[in-house]
Amino acid sequence: MRKELDNFVIEYDKELTYMSDIIRTLEDKTGIILEFFELDKLSKKKLVKIFTDREKFKEYILNFVPEFKEWMCGHTYDGNINLLSIEEAQKSEEHKDMTLEEFIECIVHEFVHSCQQELSKDGEAVGWYWEALATNLSGQYFDPVDLSQCDFNLIRKNFNNTQNAYQHAYALGKYMLANYSKEQLLEYIKNPSSLRS
């Protein structure tokens, strides 16, 4: 099945009762996020592929990462937005209580990554920063964490294997969005070398 929107093509293999909610949220939030990144539109429509089979999703994501983690439910490694359906995401311990709102925030989170990729493909060793923006701009919420407990060297070198990585990235992003200019935040995406030192 396929739905085409102004900025997206959504593909899925089973009827999803919440498709109208996905479409409405994407249409509502896309402009705000594009504006943040100073983009009129994406260079091409973004494919959103919703996997209704966890094993197929796992098999696909292993083309891009060395190890599949149970909490993984979305990615943009191939330039598209690839997600597990909410029903499949809820089968993991991490996402068992995921609401429809949280699921749609995951799609918006991955759209933020798509916008980041429009400005720069260089996300090496700055995944924490990409996640800092994606968690905040998507409207996601994470419980507060004590940043003094953050092993910043580990989070920079091995984000996906760092305990509470997304919570720390969220807290760092909240701080940066409140205290840095948008120009500086965009410059970090375009020229991430200063974040690596």
Disulfide bonds with the S-S distance in Angstrom:
none
